[in-house]
């Protein structure tokens, strides 16, 4: 499982944890997030802007 970071605000998407408040259950791979995914914290950065920080 990997972690991805929003370069705008520093929010981290952790595949182990998912993002339950947005409807993504623990274990949801970043690649499985919809193309329209935007940072849940800043809503500025899109999925393609996120950077891999840990595998």
PDB file of N, H, CA, C and O in Angstrom:
ATOM      1  N   UNK A   1       0.843  -1.172   0.000  1.00  0.00           N
ATOM      2  CA  UNK A   1       0.000   0.000   0.000  1.00  0.00           C
ATOM      3  C   UNK A   1       0.897   1.247   0.000  1.00  0.00           C
ATOM      4  O   UNK A   1       2.023   1.214   0.497  1.00  0.00           O
ATOM      5  N   UNK A   2       0.385   2.330  -0.557  1.00  0.00           N
ATOM      6  H   UNK A   2      -0.529   2.357  -0.961  1.00  0.00           H
ATOM      7  CA  UNK A   2       1.189   3.534  -0.752  1.00  0.00           C
ATOM      8  C   UNK A   2       0.502   4.751  -0.129  1.00  0.00           C
ATOM      9  O   UNK A   2      -0.667   4.711   0.253  1.00  0.00           O
ATOM     10  N   UNK A   3       1.278   5.831  -0.045  1.00  0.00           N
ATOM     11  H   UNK A   3       2.228   5.864  -0.356  1.00  0.00           H
ATOM     12  CA  UNK A   3       0.775   7.126   0.412  1.00  0.00           C
ATOM     13  C   UNK A   3       1.056   8.154  -0.671  1.00  0.00           C
ATOM     14  O   UNK A   3       2.107   8.127  -1.312  1.00  0.00           O
ATOM     15  N   UNK A   4       0.111   9.056  -0.867  1.00  0.00           N
ATOM     16  H   UNK A   4      -0.743   9.078  -0.346  1.00  0.00           H
ATOM     17  CA  UNK A   4       0.225  10.129  -1.845  1.00  0.00           C
ATOM     18  C   UNK A   4      -0.037  11.450  -1.136  1.00  0.00           C
ATOM     19  O   UNK A   4      -0.863  11.513  -0.225  1.00  0.00           O
ATOM     20  N   UNK A   5       0.657  12.503  -1.547  1.00  0.00           N
ATOM     21  H   UNK A   5       1.328  12.452  -2.288  1.00  0.00           H
ATOM     22  CA  UNK A   5       0.527  13.801  -0.900  1.00  0.00           C
ATOM     23  C   UNK A   5       0.052  14.864  -1.885  1.00  0.00           C
ATOM     24  O   UNK A   5       0.431  14.876  -3.056  1.00  0.00           O
ATOM     25  N   UNK A   6      -0.793  15.753  -1.368  1.00  0.00           N
ATOM     26  H   UNK A   6      -1.101  15.743  -0.417  1.00  0.00           H
ATOM     27  CA  UNK A   6      -1.232  16.915  -2.151  1.00  0.00           C
ATOM     28  C   UNK A   6      -0.137  17.971  -2.052  1.00  0.00           C
ATOM     29  O   UNK A   6       0.187  18.405  -0.947  1.00  0.00           O
ATOM     30  N   UNK A   7       0.438  18.394  -3.165  1.00  0.00           N
ATOM     31  H   UNK A   7       0.175  18.042  -4.063  1.00  0.00           H
ATOM     32  CA  UNK A   7       1.504  19.380  -3.113  1.00  0.00           C
ATOM     33  C   UNK A   7       1.021  20.782  -2.726  1.00  0.00           C
ATOM     34  O   UNK A   7       1.835  21.654  -2.422  1.00  0.00           O
ATOM     35  N   UNK A   8      -0.257  20.994  -2.735  1.00  0.00           N
ATOM     36  H   UNK A   8      -0.918  20.286  -2.983  1.00  0.00           H
ATOM     37  CA  UNK A   8      -0.790  22.300  -2.387  1.00  0.00           C
ATOM     38  C   UNK A   8      -0.933  22.522  -0.888  1.00  0.00           C
ATOM     39  O   UNK A   8      -0.595  23.589  -0.377  1.00  0.00           O
ATOM     40  N   UNK A   9      -1.443  21.496  -0.175  1.00  0.00           N
ATOM     41  H   UNK A   9      -1.717  20.629  -0.591  1.00  0.00           H
ATOM     42  CA  UNK A   9      -1.726  21.687   1.249  1.00  0.00           C
ATOM     43  C   UNK A   9      -1.056  20.662   2.161  1.00  0.00           C
ATOM     44  O   UNK A   9      -1.045  20.834   3.380  1.00  0.00           O
ATOM     45  N   UNK A  10      -0.496  19.594   1.581  1.00  0.00           N
ATOM     46  H   UNK A  10      -0.505  19.454   0.591  1.00  0.00           H
ATOM     47  CA  UNK A  10       0.179  18.591   2.394  1.00  0.00           C
ATOM     48  C   UNK A  10      -0.710  17.442   2.849  1.00  0.00           C
ATOM     49  O   UNK A  10      -0.240  16.549   3.554  1.00  0.00           O
ATOM     50  N   UNK A  11      -1.986  17.443   2.463  1.00  0.00           N
ATOM     51  H   UNK A  11      -2.368  18.168   1.891  1.00  0.00           H
ATOM     52  CA  UNK A  11      -2.873  16.319   2.798  1.00  0.00           C
ATOM     53  C   UNK A  11      -2.281  15.028   2.250  1.00  0.00           C
ATOM     54  O   UNK A  11      -1.772  15.003   1.129  1.00  0.00           O
ATOM     55  N   UNK A  12      -2.344  13.953   3.035  1.00  0.00           N
ATOM     56  H   UNK A  12      -2.757  13.973   3.946  1.00  0.00           H
ATOM     57  CA  UNK A  12      -1.853  12.661   2.571  1.00  0.00           C
ATOM     58  C   UNK A  12      -2.997  11.675   2.424  1.00  0.00           C
ATOM     59  O   UNK A  12      -3.812  11.503   3.331  1.00  0.00           O
ATOM     60  N   UNK A  13      -3.043  11.030   1.262  1.00  0.00           N
ATOM     61  H   UNK A  13      -2.382  11.170   0.525  1.00  0.00           H
ATOM     62  CA  UNK A  13      -3.980   9.917   1.057  1.00  0.00           C
ATOM     63  C   UNK A  13      -3.205   8.642   1.304  1.00  0.00           C
ATOM     64  O   UNK A  13      -2.252   8.332   0.589  1.00  0.00           O
ATOM     65  N   UNK A  14      -3.618   7.907   2.317  1.00  0.00           N
ATOM     66  H   UNK A  14      -4.392   8.158   2.898  1.00  0.00           H
ATOM     67  CA  UNK A  14      -2.987   6.637   2.692  1.00  0.00           C
ATOM     68  C   UNK A  14      -3.909   5.509   2.246  1.00  0.00           C
ATOM     69  O   UNK A  14      -5.041   5.410   2.718  1.00  0.00           O
ATOM     70  N   UNK A  15      -3.437   4.663   1.347  1.00  0.00           N
ATOM     71  H   UNK A  15      -2.517   4.743   0.963  1.00  0.00           H
ATOM     72  CA  UNK A  15      -4.274   3.575   0.830  1.00  0.00           C
ATOM     73  C   UNK A  15      -4.726   2.632   1.931  1.00  0.00           C
ATOM     74  O   UNK A  15      -5.805   2.046   1.827  1.00  0.00           O
ATOM     75  N   UNK A  16      -3.938   2.469   2.974  1.00  0.00           N
ATOM     76  H   UNK A  16      -3.063   2.944   3.058  1.00  0.00           H
ATOM     77  CA  UNK A  16      -4.316   1.595   4.091  1.00  0.00           C
ATOM     78  C   UNK A  16      -5.551   2.149   4.802  1.00  0.00           C
ATOM     79  O   UNK A  16      -6.456   1.400   5.170  1.00  0.00           O
ATOM     80  N   UNK A  17      -5.576   3.460   4.989  1.00  0.00           N
ATOM     81  H   UNK A  17      -4.841   4.068   4.691  1.00  0.00           H
ATOM     82  CA  UNK A  17      -6.667   4.095   5.728  1.00  0.00           C
ATOM     83  C   UNK A  17      -7.855   4.479   4.858  1.00  0.00           C
ATOM     84  O   UNK A  17      -8.980   4.567   5.350  1.00  0.00           O
ATOM     85  N   UNK A  18      -7.616   4.709   3.557  1.00  0.00           N
ATOM     86  H   UNK A  18      -6.702   4.638   3.157  1.00  0.00           H
ATOM     87  CA  UNK A  18      -8.674   5.211   2.687  1.00  0.00           C
ATOM     88  C   UNK A  18      -9.060   6.610   3.120  1.00  0.00           C
ATOM     89  O   UNK A  18      -8.247   7.325   3.707  1.00  0.00           O
ATOM     90  N   UNK A  19     -10.270   7.003   2.843  1.00  0.00           N
ATOM     91  H   UNK A  19     -10.930   6.423   2.366  1.00  0.00           H
ATOM     92  CA  UNK A  19     -10.795   8.311   3.290  1.00  0.00           C
ATOM     93  C   UNK A  19     -12.286   8.134   3.517  1.00  0.00           C
ATOM     94  O   UNK A  19     -13.105   8.555   2.699  1.00  0.00           O
ATOM     95  N   UNK A  20     -12.639   7.494   4.658  1.00  0.00           N
ATOM     96  H   UNK A  20     -11.975   7.152   5.322  1.00  0.00           H
ATOM     97  CA  UNK A  20     -14.043   7.177   4.928  1.00  0.00           C
ATOM     98  C   UNK A  20     -14.997   8.369   4.866  1.00  0.00           C
ATOM     99  O   UNK A  20     -16.151   8.207   4.467  1.00  0.00           O
ATOM    100  N   UNK A  21     -14.540   9.562   5.251  1.00  0.00           N
ATOM    101  H   UNK A  21     -13.603   9.694   5.575  1.00  0.00           H
ATOM    102  CA  UNK A  21     -15.447  10.727   5.216  1.00  0.00           C
ATOM    103  C   UNK A  21     -15.840  11.104   3.794  1.00  0.00           C
ATOM    104  O   UNK A  21     -16.836  11.794   3.577  1.00  0.00           O
ATOM    105  N   UNK A  22     -15.036  10.637   2.810  1.00  0.00           N
ATOM    106  H   UNK A  22     -14.228  10.075   2.986  1.00  0.00           H
ATOM    107  CA  UNK A  22     -15.346  10.880   1.402  1.00  0.00           C
ATOM    108  C   UNK A  22     -15.926   9.643   0.719  1.00  0.00           C
ATOM    109  O   UNK A  22     -16.236   9.668  -0.472  1.00  0.00           O
ATOM    110  N   UNK A  23     -16.070   8.555   1.491  1.00  0.00           N
ATOM    111  H   UNK A  23     -15.819   8.535   2.458  1.00  0.00           H
ATOM    112  CA  UNK A  23     -16.662   7.330   0.952  1.00  0.00           C
ATOM    113  C   UNK A  23     -15.676   6.313   0.422  1.00  0.00           C
ATOM    114  O   UNK A  23     -16.081   5.355  -0.236  1.00  0.00           O
ATOM    115  N   UNK A  24     -14.376   6.494   0.692  1.00  0.00           N
ATOM    116  H   UNK A  24     -14.047   7.272   1.226  1.00  0.00           H
ATOM    117  CA  UNK A  24     -13.351   5.551   0.222  1.00  0.00           C
ATOM    118  C   UNK A  24     -12.899   4.704   1.403  1.00  0.00           C
ATOM    119  O   UNK A  24     -12.195   5.180   2.294  1.00  0.00           O
ATOM    120  N   UNK A  25     -13.311   3.451   1.397  1.00  0.00           N
ATOM    121  H   UNK A  25     -13.883   3.064   0.674  1.00  0.00           H
ATOM    122  CA  UNK A  25     -13.048   2.547   2.516  1.00  0.00           C
ATOM    123  C   UNK A  25     -11.556   2.229   2.642  1.00  0.00           C
ATOM    124  O   UNK A  25     -10.812   2.329   1.666  1.00  0.00           O
ATOM    125  N   UNK A  26     -11.123   1.845   3.849  1.00  0.00           N
ATOM    126  H   UNK A  26     -11.727   1.764   4.641  1.00  0.00           H
ATOM    127  CA  UNK A  26      -9.726   1.434   4.017  1.00  0.00           C
ATOM    128  C   UNK A  26      -9.350   0.368   2.984  1.00  0.00           C
ATOM    129  O   UNK A  26     -10.132  -0.537   2.693  1.00  0.00           O
ATOM    130  N   UNK A  27      -8.149   0.493   2.443  1.00  0.00           N
ATOM    131  H   UNK A  27      -7.514   1.228   2.679  1.00  0.00           H
ATOM    132  CA  UNK A  27      -7.681  -0.435   1.423  1.00  0.00           C
ATOM    133  C   UNK A  27      -7.947   0.014   0.002  1.00  0.00           C
ATOM    134  O   UNK A  27      -7.562  -0.677  -0.941  1.00  0.00           O
ATOM    135  N   UNK A  28      -8.599   1.160  -0.178  1.00  0.00           N
ATOM    136  H   UNK A  28      -8.912   1.721   0.588  1.00  0.00           H
ATOM    137  CA  UNK A  28      -8.875   1.674  -1.525  1.00  0.00           C
ATOM    138  C   UNK A  28      -7.588   2.210  -2.143  1.00  0.00           C
ATOM    139  O   UNK A  28      -6.988   3.157  -1.634  1.00  0.00           O
ATOM    140  N   UNK A  29      -7.177   1.596  -3.238  1.00  0.00           N
ATOM    141  H   UNK A  29      -7.664   0.827  -3.651  1.00  0.00           H
ATOM    142  CA  UNK A  29      -5.955   2.024  -3.933  1.00  0.00           C
ATOM    143  C   UNK A  29      -6.169   3.402  -4.553  1.00  0.00           C
ATOM    144  O   UNK A  29      -7.269   3.733  -4.996  1.00  0.00           O
ATOM    145  N   UNK A  30      -5.112   4.190  -4.576  1.00  0.00           N
ATOM    146  H   UNK A  30      -4.219   3.921  -4.216  1.00  0.00           H
ATOM    147  CA  UNK A  30      -5.182   5.528  -5.181  1.00  0.00           C
ATOM    148  C   UNK A  30      -5.617   5.413  -6.637  1.00  0.00           C
ATOM    149  O   UNK A  30      -6.377   6.250  -7.125  1.00  0.00           O
ATOM    150  N   UNK A  31      -5.147   4.402  -7.321  1.00  0.00           N
ATOM    151  H   UNK A  31      -4.530   3.723  -6.925  1.00  0.00           H
ATOM    152  CA  UNK A  31      -5.500   4.205  -8.730  1.00  0.00           C
ATOM    153  C   UNK A  31      -6.990   3.917  -8.924  1.00  0.00           C
ATOM    154  O   UNK A  31      -7.521   4.101 -10.020  1.00  0.00           O
ATOM    155  N   UNK A  32      -7.667   3.466  -7.861  1.00  0.00           N
ATOM    156  H   UNK A  32      -7.236   3.317  -6.971  1.00  0.00           H
ATOM    157  CA  UNK A  32      -9.096   3.179  -7.941  1.00  0.00           C
ATOM    158  C   UNK A  32      -9.974   4.395  -7.642  1.00  0.00           C
ATOM    159  O   UNK A  32     -11.193   4.333  -7.800  1.00  0.00           O
ATOM    160  N   UNK A  33      -9.359   5.497  -7.213  1.00  0.00           N
ATOM    161  H   UNK A  33      -8.368   5.547  -7.085  1.00  0.00           H
ATOM    162  CA  UNK A  33     -10.141   6.712  -6.982  1.00  0.00           C
ATOM    163  C   UNK A  33     -10.631   7.239  -8.327  1.00  0.00           C
ATOM    164  O   UNK A  33      -9.949   7.076  -9.338  1.00  0.00           O
ATOM    165  N   UNK A  34     -11.800   7.865  -8.352  1.00  0.00           N
ATOM    166  H   UNK A  34     -12.354   7.997  -7.530  1.00  0.00           H
ATOM    167  CA  UNK A  34     -12.331   8.353  -9.629  1.00  0.00           C
ATOM    168  C   UNK A  34     -11.447   9.445 -10.223  1.00  0.00           C
ATOM    169  O   UNK A  34     -10.726  10.132  -9.499  1.00  0.00           O
ATOM    170  N   UNK A  35     -11.504   9.601 -11.532  1.00  0.00           N
ATOM    171  H   UNK A  35     -12.090   9.044 -12.121  1.00  0.00           H
ATOM    172  CA  UNK A  35     -10.704  10.615 -12.223  1.00  0.00           C
ATOM    173  C   UNK A  35     -11.032  12.021 -11.727  1.00  0.00           C
ATOM    174  O   UNK A  35     -10.180  12.909 -11.785  1.00  0.00           O
ATOM    175  N   UNK A  36     -12.238  12.232 -11.247  1.00  0.00           N
ATOM    176  H   UNK A  36     -12.929  11.511 -11.201  1.00  0.00           H
ATOM    177  CA  UNK A  36     -12.645  13.540 -10.760  1.00  0.00           C
ATOM    178  C   UNK A  36     -12.248  13.813  -9.314  1.00  0.00           C
ATOM    179  O   UNK A  36     -12.640  14.835  -8.751  1.00  0.00           O
ATOM    180  N   UNK A  37     -11.476  12.915  -8.706  1.00  0.00           N
ATOM    181  H   UNK A  37     -11.157  12.085  -9.163  1.00  0.00           H
ATOM    182  CA  UNK A  37     -11.052  13.086  -7.315  1.00  0.00           C
ATOM    183  C   UNK A  37     -10.248  14.368  -7.160  1.00  0.00           C
ATOM    184  O   UNK A  37      -9.342  14.644  -7.945  1.00  0.00           O
ATOM    185  N   UNK A  38     -10.590  15.150  -6.135  1.00  0.00           N
ATOM    186  H   UNK A  38     -11.326  14.925  -5.496  1.00  0.00           H
ATOM    187  CA  UNK A  38      -9.815  16.336  -5.764  1.00  0.00           C
ATOM    188  C   UNK A  38      -9.468  16.223  -4.288  1.00  0.00           C
ATOM    189  O   UNK A  38     -10.117  15.490  -3.542  1.00  0.00           O
ATOM    190  N   UNK A  39      -8.455  16.945  -3.878  1.00  0.00           N
ATOM    191  H   UNK A  39      -7.928  17.541  -4.484  1.00  0.00           H
ATOM    192  CA  UNK A  39      -8.013  16.914  -2.492  1.00  0.00           C
ATOM    193  C   UNK A  39      -9.185  17.213  -1.564  1.00  0.00           C
ATOM    194  O   UNK A  39      -9.840  18.243  -1.722  1.00  0.00           O
ATOM    195  N   UNK A  40      -9.468  16.330  -0.591  1.00  0.00           N
ATOM    196  H   UNK A  40      -8.936  15.493  -0.463  1.00  0.00           H
ATOM    197  CA  UNK A  40     -10.581  16.577   0.313  1.00  0.00           C
ATOM    198  C   UNK A  40     -10.338  17.738   1.279  1.00  0.00           C
ATOM    199  O   UNK A  40     -11.290  18.260   1.858  1.00  0.00           O
ATOM    200  N   UNK A  41      -9.088  18.147   1.461  1.00  0.00           N
ATOM    201  H   UNK A  41      -8.315  17.723   0.990  1.00  0.00           H
ATOM    202  CA  UNK A  41      -8.808  19.256   2.377  1.00  0.00           C
ATOM    203  C   UNK A  41      -8.834  20.617   1.691  1.00  0.00           C
ATOM    204  O   UNK A  41      -9.490  21.535   2.182  1.00  0.00           O
ATOM    205  N   UNK A  42      -8.136  20.766   0.570  1.00  0.00           N
ATOM    206  H   UNK A  42      -7.603  20.020   0.171  1.00  0.00           H
ATOM    207  CA  UNK A  42      -8.056  22.085  -0.070  1.00  0.00           C
ATOM    208  C   UNK A  42      -8.953  22.211  -1.298  1.00  0.00           C
ATOM    209  O   UNK A  42      -9.270  23.326  -1.713  1.00  0.00           O
ATOM    210  N   UNK A  43      -9.367  21.093  -1.883  1.00  0.00           N
ATOM    211  H   UNK A  43      -9.110  20.188  -1.546  1.00  0.00           H
ATOM    212  CA  UNK A  43     -10.232  21.070  -3.069  1.00  0.00           C
ATOM    213  C   UNK A  43      -9.630  21.822  -4.262  1.00  0.00           C
ATOM    214  O   UNK A  43     -10.347  22.214  -5.182  1.00  0.00           O
ATOM    215  N   UNK A  44      -8.321  22.016  -4.237  1.00  0.00           N
ATOM    216  H   UNK A  44      -7.738  21.697  -3.490  1.00  0.00           H
ATOM    217  CA  UNK A  44      -7.645  22.730  -5.314  1.00  0.00           C
ATOM    218  C   UNK A  44      -6.912  21.764  -6.241  1.00  0.00           C
ATOM    219  O   UNK A  44      -6.946  21.924  -7.462  1.00  0.00           O
ATOM    220  N   UNK A  45      -6.264  20.785  -5.675  1.00  0.00           N
ATOM    221  H   UNK A  45      -6.237  20.655  -4.683  1.00  0.00           H
ATOM    222  CA  UNK A  45      -5.450  19.862  -6.472  1.00  0.00           C
ATOM    223  C   UNK A  45      -6.244  18.640  -6.892  1.00  0.00           C
ATOM    224  O   UNK A  45      -6.998  18.071  -6.104  1.00  0.00           O
ATOM    225  N   UNK A  46      -6.063  18.242  -8.152  1.00  0.00           N
ATOM    226  H   UNK A  46      -5.450  18.705  -8.792  1.00  0.00           H
ATOM    227  CA  UNK A  46      -6.727  17.082  -8.720  1.00  0.00           C
ATOM    228  C   UNK A  46      -5.858  15.837  -8.535  1.00  0.00           C
ATOM    229  O   UNK A  46      -4.687  15.925  -8.165  1.00  0.00           O
ATOM    230  N   UNK A  47      -6.448  14.698  -8.798  1.00  0.00           N
ATOM    231  H   UNK A  47      -7.399  14.625  -9.099  1.00  0.00           H
ATOM    232  CA  UNK A  47      -5.770  13.411  -8.621  1.00  0.00           C
ATOM    233  C   UNK A  47      -4.401  13.381  -9.298  1.00  0.00           C
ATOM    234  O   UNK A  47      -3.438  12.879  -8.718  1.00  0.00           O
ATOM    235  N   UNK A  48      -4.302  13.909 -10.509  1.00  0.00           N
ATOM    236  H   UNK A  48      -5.084  14.317 -10.981  1.00  0.00           H
ATOM    237  CA  UNK A  48      -3.033  13.840 -11.248  1.00  0.00           C
ATOM    238  C   UNK A  48      -1.937  14.711 -10.633  1.00  0.00           C
ATOM    239  O   UNK A  48      -0.762  14.556 -10.967  1.00  0.00           O
ATOM    240  N   UNK A  49      -2.311  15.621  -9.740  1.00  0.00           N
ATOM    241  H   UNK A  49      -3.265  15.747  -9.468  1.00  0.00           H
ATOM    242  CA  UNK A  49      -1.326  16.485  -9.077  1.00  0.00           C
ATOM    243  C   UNK A  49      -0.655  15.822  -7.877  1.00  0.00           C
ATOM    244  O   UNK A  49       0.430  16.234  -7.468  1.00  0.00           O
ATOM    245  N   UNK A  50      -1.293  14.800  -7.312  1.00  0.00           N
ATOM    246  H   UNK A  50      -2.174  14.465  -7.645  1.00  0.00           H
ATOM    247  CA  UNK A  50      -0.765  14.144  -6.122  1.00  0.00           C
ATOM    248  C   UNK A  50       0.564  13.465  -6.438  1.00  0.00           C
ATOM    249  O   UNK A  50       0.790  12.988  -7.550  1.00  0.00           O
ATOM    250  N   UNK A  51       1.440  13.435  -5.430  1.00  0.00           N
ATOM    251  H   UNK A  51       1.257  13.822  -4.527  1.00  0.00           H
ATOM    252  CA  UNK A  51       2.761  12.849  -5.588  1.00  0.00           C
ATOM    253  C   UNK A  51       2.908  11.641  -4.674  1.00  0.00           C
ATOM    254  O   UNK A  51       2.498  11.672  -3.513  1.00  0.00           O
ATOM    255  N   UNK A  52       3.494  10.581  -5.207  1.00  0.00           N
ATOM    256  H   UNK A  52       3.827  10.555  -6.149  1.00  0.00           H
ATOM    257  CA  UNK A  52       3.774   9.387  -4.420  1.00  0.00           C
ATOM    258  C   UNK A  52       4.856   9.705  -3.402  1.00  0.00           C
ATOM    259  O   UNK A  52       5.915  10.212  -3.772  1.00  0.00           O
ATOM    260  N   UNK A  53       4.612   9.416  -2.116  1.00  0.00           N
ATOM    261  H   UNK A  53       3.752   9.005  -1.815  1.00  0.00           H
ATOM    262  CA  UNK A  53       5.614   9.705  -1.108  1.00  0.00           C
ATOM    263  C   UNK A  53       6.124   8.446  -0.404  1.00  0.00           C
ATOM    264  O   UNK A  53       7.189   8.472   0.213  1.00  0.00           O
ATOM    265  N   UNK A  54       5.381   7.360  -0.491  1.00  0.00           N
ATOM    266  H   UNK A  54       4.516   7.339  -0.992  1.00  0.00           H
ATOM    267  CA  UNK A  54       5.796   6.130   0.188  1.00  0.00           C
ATOM    268  C   UNK A  54       5.086   4.934  -0.392  1.00  0.00           C
ATOM    269  O   UNK A  54       3.885   4.977  -0.658  1.00  0.00           O
ATOM    270  N   UNK A  55       5.840   3.854  -0.588  1.00  0.00           N
ATOM    271  H   UNK A  55       6.816   3.819  -0.372  1.00  0.00           H
ATOM    272  CA  UNK A  55       5.226   2.597  -1.048  1.00  0.00           C
ATOM    273  C   UNK A  55       5.386   1.544   0.003  1.00  0.00           C
ATOM    274  O   UNK A  55       4.940   0.412  -0.184  1.00  0.00           O
TER     275      UNK A  55
END
